Amino acid sequence: MNPRVKKILSIEPFVIKALWSDDKVRTIDFGLFLSEYFQKEQSLYHKILDKNRFLEAKTDGRTIYWDDLVEIIDYDGKSIPAPLDFCPDVLFQQSSLAE
């Protein structure tokens, strides 16, 4: 199993530097990682490519997420807001050790 995101250290438009559970600092360039979505306004990922919205990234000690960016249907059939998150293994693969 790959390390998990332990803490976000800094957020700039489309780049997040985070401390991982292996105690190494890694950088994820979402601008590069999600570049194909800049022009796809119907995509869920396009929503985090807004600079202000991107800066609202959070971690739960496992991964990086943005609150209330998607809607899911609950057990009663009601639409409710949900976070947009990424598999931590994907984030690890897309990251690089910080200098």
C-alpha positions in Angstrom: 0.0 0.0 0.0 1.3 3.5 -0.9 1.5 6.2 1.8 -1.5 8.4 2.4 -1.7 12.2 2.6 -1.1 13.1 6.2 -1.2 16.9 6.1 -1.4 19.7 3.4 1.5 22.0 3.8 0.8 24.5 1.1 -1.7 25.1 -1.7 -1.1 27.3 -4.7 -3.3 27.4 -7.8 -3.2 23.8 -9.0 -0.2 22.7 -6.9 -0.4 21.1 -3.5 2.6 20.2 -1.3 1.7 17.6 1.4 3.3 15.6 4.1 2.7 11.9 3.5 2.3 9.1 6.0 5.9 7.9 5.2 7.0 11.4 6.5 8.2 12.5 3.1 7.0 15.8 1.5 5.6 15.4 -2.0 4.2 17.8 -4.5 1.2 17.2 -6.8 0.7 19.4 -9.8 -3.0 19.1 -10.5 -2.7 21.5 -13.4 -0.5 19.0 -15.2 -2.4 16.0 -13.9 -5.8 17.4 -15.0 -4.7 19.5 -17.9 -7.2 17.8 -20.3 -10.1 19.0 -18.2 -9.4 22.8 -18.4 -11.6 22.9 -21.5 -14.2 20.3 -20.4 -16.7 22.4 -18.5 -19.1 19.5 -17.9 -16.5 17.5 -16.1 -16.4 17.2 -12.3 -12.7 17.8 -12.4 -13.2 21.2 -14.2 -14.8 22.5 -11.0 -11.5 22.3 -9.0 -9.6 24.0 -11.8 -11.1 27.3 -10.7 -8.3 28.9 -8.8 -10.4 30.0 -5.8 -12.2 26.7 -5.5 -8.8 24.8 -5.8 -7.5 26.7 -2.8 -10.3 25.1 -0.7 -8.6 21.7 -0.8 -8.6 19.7 2.5 -7.3 16.4 3.7 -8.8 13.8 6.0 -5.5 12.1 6.7 -5.8 9.8 3.7 -6.5 11.8 0.6 -7.2 15.3 -0.7 -10.8 16.4 -1.3 -13.0 19.4 -2.0 -16.3 19.7 -0.1 -19.7 19.7 -1.8 -18.5 19.5 -5.4 -20.6 16.6 -6.5 -24.1 15.3 -5.7 -25.0 11.7 -4.8 -28.3 10.0 -4.3 -28.9 8.8 -0.8 -30.8 5.7 0.3 -34.1 7.7 0.2 -33.5 8.8 -3.4 -32.7 12.4 -2.3 -29.8 14.2 -4.0 -27.2 15.4 -1.4 -23.9 17.2 -1.7 -20.7 15.2 -1.5 -17.0 15.8 -1.7 -14.9 15.3 -4.8 -11.8 13.3 -3.8 -9.1 11.3 -5.4 -7.8 7.8 -4.7 -4.7 8.3 -2.6 -2.8 5.8 -4.7 -3.4 7.9 -7.8 -2.3 11.0 -6.0 0.9 9.2 -4.9 1.6 8.1 -8.5 1.0 11.7 -9.7 3.2 13.3 -7.0 7.0 13.9 -6.9 9.3 14.4 -4.0 9.6 18.0 -3.0 13.0 19.6 -3.2 
